[in-house]
Amino acid sequence: MIHKGWEERPSIKRVICVHDDAAKYVVNNVLTVGKAYEVKNETDEFVFIIDNSGKVGGFYKDYFKDA
């Protein structure tokens, strides 16, 4: 249950959203192109950030570039 404390944990790094054109999901409601986000956790395929809704969300890495 490590995910319960992600909001309070220090960030790993910062990423910048480069696009919100999702083929399958609607992400333009919770991501803003050009905005920097704090990465709370990371896997090979996903980054977990606090998105515009104020909650931790997991997104494909191709939406972001390192800040």
C-alpha positions as CSV (number, residue, x, y, z in Angstrom):
1,M,0.0,0.0,0.0
2,I,2.9,2.3,-0.8
3,H,0.7,4.4,-3.1
4,K,-1.3,5.8,-0.2
5,G,1.6,8.0,0.8
6,W,2.7,9.3,-2.6
7,E,1.2,12.7,-2.2
8,E,3.3,13.4,0.9
9,R,6.5,11.8,-0.4
10,P,9.3,14.0,-1.8
11,S,9.3,14.2,-5.6
12,I,11.7,12.1,-7.7
13,K,12.0,14.6,-10.5
14,R,10.1,17.1,-12.6
15,V,8.6,16.5,-16.0
16,I,6.9,18.8,-18.6
17,C,3.8,17.8,-20.5
18,V,4.5,17.9,-24.2
19,H,1.1,16.8,-25.5
20,D,-2.3,15.6,-24.4
21,D,-3.4,13.8,-27.6
22,A,-4.5,10.4,-26.2
23,A,-5.7,7.8,-28.6
24,K,-7.7,5.8,-26.1
25,Y,-8.2,7.9,-22.9
26,V,-9.3,11.5,-22.2
27,V,-6.3,13.2,-20.5
28,N,-6.7,16.8,-21.6
29,N,-9.0,17.4,-18.6
30,V,-6.2,16.6,-16.1
31,L,-3.0,17.6,-18.1
32,T,-1.9,21.0,-19.4
33,V,0.6,21.2,-22.2
34,G,3.7,23.1,-21.1
35,K,3.0,22.7,-17.4
36,A,5.7,21.1,-15.1
37,Y,4.6,18.3,-12.8
38,E,6.3,16.6,-9.9
39,V,7.0,12.9,-10.4
40,K,6.0,10.9,-7.3
41,N,6.8,7.4,-8.7
42,E,8.0,5.9,-12.0
43,T,7.9,2.6,-13.8
44,D,9.2,1.5,-17.2
45,E,6.0,2.6,-18.9
46,F,4.3,5.1,-16.6
47,V,5.0,8.2,-14.5
48,F,2.8,8.9,-11.5
49,I,2.2,12.6,-10.9
50,I,-0.2,14.9,-9.1
51,D,-2.3,16.1,-12.0
52,N,-4.6,19.1,-12.4
53,S,-7.3,17.4,-10.3
54,G,-5.0,17.4,-7.3
55,K,-4.8,13.6,-7.2
56,V,-2.0,11.2,-8.1
57,G,-2.5,9.8,-11.6
58,G,-0.5,7.4,-13.7
59,F,0.2,8.5,-17.3
60,Y,2.3,7.0,-20.2
61,K,5.8,8.5,-20.3
62,D,5.3,9.7,-23.9
63,Y,3.2,12.6,-22.7
64,F,6.2,14.1,-20.9
65,K,9.8,15.1,-21.2
66,D,12.3,15.7,-18.4
67,A,12.4,19.2,-17.1
